[in-house]
Amino acid sequence: FIYLHFTIGIKGHLGLLFLMLLLLTFGLQTITFGFLADMMRK
């Protein structure tokens, strides 16, 4: 998906790219907080 963006270009796909970045950020945050909570519980 990211390779497609760099080969074709991000014209018209800016909203999609922003959405992907947002989802990726939320996913990483969720994983990080889950890991921290798991470590604190032990």
N, C-alpha and C positions, 0 to 999 in steps of 0.2 A: 504493500500500500504506500509506504513512504518512498520506495524506489520509483513507483509510478508517478508520484508527485514531482520528484526531481528530474525524471526523464521527460515528462510531458510539460511540466510547469504547473504553477499553482493558480493560473488564471481561472476564475470561476469556482475554484475549489477552496477558497479562503475560509468560508463558513464551515465547510466540512473539516478542514484542517484544524480550525479553532475548536470545533466540537471534539475532535479526536484528542487534542492536547488537554482539553478540560477533563475528559473521561479518564485519560491516562493519569493526570494529576490526582484525581479523586481516588483512583484505584491504588496508586502508590501510597497515598495518605492512609487509606483504609488498611492496607497491608502493614504499614509502619506502626500505626496505632494498635493494631491487633497484636503485633509482635511485642511491642512495649508492654501492653497490658498482660500478655502471657508471661513475660519475664518478671514483671512486678508481682504477679500472683504466686510465683514459686518461692 
